[in-house]
Amino acid sequence: MSTTESQQMYLKAIYNIGKKKGTVRKIDIAEELNISKPSVTNGINRLIKDGLARTDANNSVFLTEEGRAKAEKIVKRYDAFVNMLQYM
């Protein structure tokens, strides 16, 4: 299954926040993407439905194995693109 651009943004944000803070909260995602918390809730629910994320009893957000693999691929592709632009 391919991911939408919106899902890719969420996956990248969750991955990066998780690396920085360990725990990912919806408010952290909202701040990272500069969007409203209700929008984040909708986006996270879509990721959960697609099997890419999950939440716990504290509403912390986690990537599933599949979600983490997709996020790592997105981050690597983004980093490669940024590096390419820096050397142009």
N, C-alpha and C positions, 0 to 999 in steps of 0.2 A: 504494500500500500504506500502510495506517495503522500508526502505531507504538504500541506498548504504553506504559503509564505507566513501566515499568521502562526500556525503551529510551529514552524521553524523558529520564529522569534521567541515564542514561549519556551521551547526546548533549550535554545541557546541561553536565555535568561536564567532558567532554572539551573542549568548546568553551571553557569558562571557564578551565580549567587551561592550555590552549594559548595563550590570550590573555595569561595571567599569566606563564607560564614558557617558552613556546615549544615545549618538548618535553613530551609527556605519557607518563608511565609508569603501569603498572597500579597500583603502590603509591600514586601520587598520587590516582588515582581512588578507590581503597579508602579512603584518608584523607578525601577530600572527601565521599564518601557514607557514611562510617562503616560499612563492610561489609568482609568478609574478602576477601583477595586471590583465593582460589579462586572466590568468587562473581563477582568482577570478571572473571576469566578466562572464566567461563561467559557472562557478559553481553557481553563483547567478542566472543567467538566467534559469538554470535547476531547482533551488529551486522555482523560480517564476512560471515556467511552471507547476510544481507539486503542486502549491498552498501552499507552505511552507514559502514563503517570498514575500516581495514587496519592491519597492523603491518609494521615493517621488521625487518632482521636483528638490531637491538638491542632488539627487543620494544617499541619506542616505538609509541604508538597515534596514528593520524591519521584524520581524517574524510575520506570521499570527497566528491566534489562534491555528491552527493545528501545525504550525511550532514550536511555543512556547511549546506546550504540548510535542511534540517529543523531543525538545531540553532539557526540564526539565528531561524527562525520561533518556536521554542519559547522562546528567550530574550526575544524581543520581546514575546511574549504574557505571559510571566511578569513582565517589567518593567512592562508596562501594568497588569497586575492589582495589583502591589505599589503602583504610583503611585495607582491608583484607591482602594485601601484607606487610603492615607495622607491622602487628602483627604476621607474620609467623616467 
